[in-house]
Amino acid sequence: MFKRINNLFTEHPSSLNESYSEHFLCAFIYGIRIVFTGFACLIHSVFPFLFKTVASDLANEIVNDVNSRKQTTLLKQKPKVVNYI
């Protein structure tokens, strides 16, 4: 039972070669940044001269960071060995 519950929290992070805490921290920081960017967008909707590129800048940063993390994950993965007979 404990193992099944533990897998719920660790399966996805381990698929990225991350611990639960590493994945939590990264996702939490993304979330906080997205919330603050949302507030900047709300302010921008009233005052269009403020925060002109905040949302697109953050989106690009997150996409680049996620792609970089994926590349790191691919490099860390053990190569699959295929035995031909």
Secondary structure, 3 states (H helix, E strand, C coil): CHHHHHHHHHHHHHHCCCCHHHHHHHHHHHHHHHHHHHHHHHHHHHCCCCCCCHHHHHHHHHHHHHHHHHHHHHHHCCCCCCCCC
